[in-house]
Amino acid sequence: MKDNILCRYTYRPLSFPISAFFANIGWTANMVSYFSALVVLVGCACYLVNAPIIGAIMFNVWYILDCVDGNIARSVKKEHYGDFADSMSSYLCVGLMFMCLGFNAYQTGGVLFDAGNPWIMLMGAFAGSSDSLMRLIYQKFLNSTTAQGLEVNRSEDPEQHSGINRIRMKVDDYMSIGGFLPLVLIFAGIFRFVDLVVVIWMFYYGLTFIASVCYFVMKTVKANKMEAQEDYKGVE
């Protein structure tokens, strides 16, 4: 998938000299991915101790490192389990980040919630868990489809989709952690609207989760109806 505009003109160019540095000292793509996971944990810890600006910087460093591991894999050597290492870092980022953002907003308050309001913590937890649950349900759907010997379409190329799917993937390209979110976090830390970020992305990930569940349930119902119709025709 092509980089979004922000990545193409900022994070990706910044990643090239850093990629060269890591390659020269012998680091592999997987090593960079695992290191970026540690950066995620440091960033989350910063929000827990009320250092949101430093935490936001850490997540922007993570974004650059996410470009770096891909650069090394493409230009130096692609390793086994590279996709696992890269995805693990991303899943940790989304799964833990919003809970920590919610806790930070609970501590300090913001533009929508006063300090000490527990709802913002719940919203942060829901935002992070929605993305993780969506991925788990999707993977289970793929596993079930494969186990039944049915065809699985794993393509993520927006050019091979149309209508609402293409729009959804374009929106996700900008709203996800690999989009504008890391940059938004810097401004949120400076101007103290972390709670607003939590609310917006809670609705985004929450609605995406609900829509995905409905979609996969409809797919299973449709598949079972088609099978029932075929069985009925066979009886006739």
Contacts in CASP RR format, 6 or more apart in sequence:
PFRMAT RR
TARGET T0000
AUTHOR 0000-0000-0000
METHOD contacts of the structure
MODEL  1
MKDNILCRYTYRPLSFPISAFFANIGWTANMVSYFSALVVLVGCACYLVN
APIIGAIMFNVWYILDCVDGNIARSVKKEHYGDFADSMSSYLCVGLMFMC
LGFNAYQTGGVLFDAGNPWIMLMGAFAGSSDSLMRLIYQKFLNSTTAQGL
EVNRSEDPEQHSGINRIRMKVDDYMSIGGFLPLVLIFAGIFRFVDLVVVI
WMFYYGLTFIASVCYFVMKTVKANKMEAQEDYKGVE
1 156 0 8 1.000
1 157 0 8 1.000
1 158 0 8 1.000
1 173 0 8 1.000
2 8 0 8 1.000
3 11 0 8 1.000
3 12 0 8 1.000
4 173 0 8 1.000
4 174 0 8 1.000
4 178 0 8 1.000
4 179 0 8 1.000
4 180 0 8 1.000
6 174 0 8 1.000
6 179 0 8 1.000
6 180 0 8 1.000
6 183 0 8 1.000
7 63 0 8 1.000
7 67 0 8 1.000
7 178 0 8 1.000
7 179 0 8 1.000
11 60 0 8 1.000
11 63 0 8 1.000
11 64 0 8 1.000
11 67 0 8 1.000
12 67 0 8 1.000
14 64 0 8 1.000
14 67 0 8 1.000
15 64 0 8 1.000
15 65 0 8 1.000
15 67 0 8 1.000
15 68 0 8 1.000
15 71 0 8 1.000
16 71 0 8 1.000
18 64 0 8 1.000
18 65 0 8 1.000
18 68 0 8 1.000
19 67 0 8 1.000
19 68 0 8 1.000
19 71 0 8 1.000
19 72 0 8 1.000
19 75 0 8 1.000
22 31 0 8 1.000
22 32 0 8 1.000
22 68 0 8 1.000
22 72 0 8 1.000
23 72 0 8 1.000
23 75 0 8 1.000
23 76 0 8 1.000
27 35 0 8 1.000
27 72 0 8 1.000
28 72 0 8 1.000
28 76 0 8 1.000
28 77 0 8 1.000
28 79 0 8 1.000
29 69 0 8 1.000
29 70 0 8 1.000
29 72 0 8 1.000
29 73 0 8 1.000
29 76 0 8 1.000
29 77 0 8 1.000
29 78 0 8 1.000
29 79 0 8 1.000
29 82 0 8 1.000
29 85 0 8 1.000
29 86 0 8 1.000
30 69 0 8 1.000
30 79 0 8 1.000
30 81 0 8 1.000
30 82 0 8 1.000
30 85 0 8 1.000
32 65 0 8 1.000
32 68 0 8 1.000
32 69 0 8 1.000
32 72 0 8 1.000
33 65 0 8 1.000
33 69 0 8 1.000
33 82 0 8 1.000
33 85 0 8 1.000
33 86 0 8 1.000
33 88 0 8 1.000
33 89 0 8 1.000
34 85 0 8 1.000
34 89 0 8 1.000
35 65 0 8 1.000
36 62 0 8 1.000
36 65 0 8 1.000
36 66 0 8 1.000
36 68 0 8 1.000
36 69 0 8 1.000
36 89 0 8 1.000
37 88 0 8 1.000
37 89 0 8 1.000
37 92 0 8 1.000
39 58 0 8 1.000
39 61 0 8 1.000
39 62 0 8 1.000
39 65 0 8 1.000
40 58 0 8 1.000
40 59 0 8 1.000
40 62 0 8 1.000
40 89 0 8 1.000
40 92 0 8 1.000
40 93 0 8 1.000
40 96 0 8 1.000
40 97 0 8 1.000
41 92 0 8 1.000
41 96 0 8 1.000
42 55 0 8 1.000
42 58 0 8 1.000
43 54 0 8 1.000
43 55 0 8 1.000
43 58 0 8 1.000
43 59 0 8 1.000
43 97 0 8 1.000
43 100 0 8 1.000
44 55 0 8 1.000
44 96 0 8 1.000
44 97 0 8 1.000
44 99 0 8 1.000
44 100 0 8 1.000
45 100 0 8 1.000
46 52 0 8 1.000
46 54 0 8 1.000
46 55 0 8 1.000
46 58 0 8 1.000
47 55 0 8 1.000
47 97 0 8 1.000
47 100 0 8 1.000
47 101 0 8 1.000
47 102 0 8 1.000
47 103 0 8 1.000
47 104 0 8 1.000
47 194 0 8 1.000
48 100 0 8 1.000
48 103 0 8 1.000
48 104 0 8 1.000
50 104 0 8 1.000
50 107 0 8 1.000
50 108 0 8 1.000
52 104 0 8 1.000
52 108 0 8 1.000
52 185 0 8 1.000
52 188 0 8 1.000
52 189 0 8 1.000
52 194 0 8 1.000
53 186 0 8 1.000
53 189 0 8 1.000
53 190 0 8 1.000
55 185 0 8 1.000
56 182 0 8 1.000
56 185 0 8 1.000
56 186 0 8 1.000
56 188 0 8 1.000
56 189 0 8 1.000
57 186 0 8 1.000
59 93 0 8 1.000
59 97 0 8 1.000
59 177 0 8 1.000
59 181 0 8 1.000
59 182 0 8 1.000
59 185 0 8 1.000
60 182 0 8 1.000
60 183 0 8 1.000
60 185 0 8 1.000
60 186 0 8 1.000
62 89 0 8 1.000
62 93 0 8 1.000
62 182 0 8 1.000
63 177 0 8 1.000
63 178 0 8 1.000
63 179 0 8 1.000
63 182 0 8 1.000
66 86 0 8 1.000
66 89 0 8 1.000
66 90 0 8 1.000
66 178 0 8 1.000
69 82 0 8 1.000
69 85 0 8 1.000
69 86 0 8 1.000
70 86 0 8 1.000
73 79 0 8 1.000
73 82 0 8 1.000
79 85 0 8 1.000
90 177 0 8 1.000
91 132 0 8 1.000
91 135 0 8 1.000
93 177 0 8 1.000
94 128 0 8 1.000
94 131 0 8 1.000
94 132 0 8 1.000
94 176 0 8 1.000
94 177 0 8 1.000
95 128 0 8 1.000
95 129 0 8 1.000
95 131 0 8 1.000
95 132 0 8 1.000
96 128 0 8 1.000
97 128 0 8 1.000
97 177 0 8 1.000
98 124 0 8 1.000
98 125 0 8 1.000
98 127 0 8 1.000
98 128 0 8 1.000
98 198 0 8 1.000
98 201 0 8 1.000
98 202 0 8 1.000
98 205 0 8 1.000
99 121 0 8 1.000
99 124 0 8 1.000
99 125 0 8 1.000
99 128 0 8 1.000
101 124 0 8 1.000
101 185 0 8 1.000
101 194 0 8 1.000
101 197 0 8 1.000
101 198 0 8 1.000
102 120 0 8 1.000
102 121 0 8 1.000
102 123 0 8 1.000
102 124 0 8 1.000
102 125 0 8 1.000
102 194 0 8 1.000
102 195 0 8 1.000
102 198 0 8 1.000
103 121 0 8 1.000
104 194 0 8 1.000
105 113 0 8 1.000
105 120 0 8 1.000
105 121 0 8 1.000
105 194 0 8 1.000
105 195 0 8 1.000
105 198 0 8 1.000
106 113 0 8 1.000
106 115 0 8 1.000
106 116 0 8 1.000
106 117 0 8 1.000
106 118 0 8 1.000
106 120 0 8 1.000
106 121 0 8 1.000
107 115 0 8 1.000
107 116 0 8 1.000
108 115 0 8 1.000
108 192 0 8 1.000
108 194 0 8 1.000
109 115 0 8 1.000
109 116 0 8 1.000
109 117 0 8 1.000
109 120 0 8 1.000
109 192 0 8 1.000
109 194 0 8 1.000
109 195 0 8 1.000
110 192 0 8 1.000
110 193 0 8 1.000
110 194 0 8 1.000
110 195 0 8 1.000
110 196 0 8 1.000
111 192 0 8 1.000
111 193 0 8 1.000
111 195 0 8 1.000
111 196 0 8 1.000
112 120 0 8 1.000
112 195 0 8 1.000
112 196 0 8 1.000
112 199 0 8 1.000
113 119 0 8 1.000
113 120 0 8 1.000
113 195 0 8 1.000
120 195 0 8 1.000
120 198 0 8 1.000
120 199 0 8 1.000
123 198 0 8 1.000
123 199 0 8 1.000
123 202 0 8 1.000
124 198 0 8 1.000
124 202 0 8 1.000
126 202 0 8 1.000
126 205 0 8 1.000
126 206 0 8 1.000
127 198 0 8 1.000
127 201 0 8 1.000
127 202 0 8 1.000
127 204 0 8 1.000
127 205 0 8 1.000
127 206 0 8 1.000
128 205 0 8 1.000
130 202 0 8 1.000
130 205 0 8 1.000
130 206 0 8 1.000
130 208 0 8 1.000
130 209 0 8 1.000
131 205 0 8 1.000
131 208 0 8 1.000
131 209 0 8 1.000
133 209 0 8 1.000
134 205 0 8 1.000
134 208 0 8 1.000
134 209 0 8 1.000
134 212 0 8 1.000
134 213 0 8 1.000
137 212 0 8 1.000
137 213 0 8 1.000
137 216 0 8 1.000
138 212 0 8 1.000
138 216 0 8 1.000
141 216 0 8 1.000
141 219 0 8 1.000
141 220 0 8 1.000
142 152 0 8 1.000
142 154 0 8 1.000
145 151 0 8 1.000
145 152 0 8 1.000
146 152 0 8 1.000
150 223 0 8 1.000
155 161 0 8 1.000
156 169 0 8 1.000
158 165 0 8 1.000
158 166 0 8 1.000
158 169 0 8 1.000
158 170 0 8 1.000
161 169 0 8 1.000
168 208 0 8 1.000
172 208 0 8 1.000
173 179 0 8 1.000
174 180 0 8 1.000
175 181 0 8 1.000
175 201 0 8 1.000
175 204 0 8 1.000
181 197 0 8 1.000
181 201 0 8 1.000
184 197 0 8 1.000
185 194 0 8 1.000
185 197 0 8 1.000
187 193 0 8 1.000
188 194 0 8 1.000
188 196 0 8 1.000
188 197 0 8 1.000
END
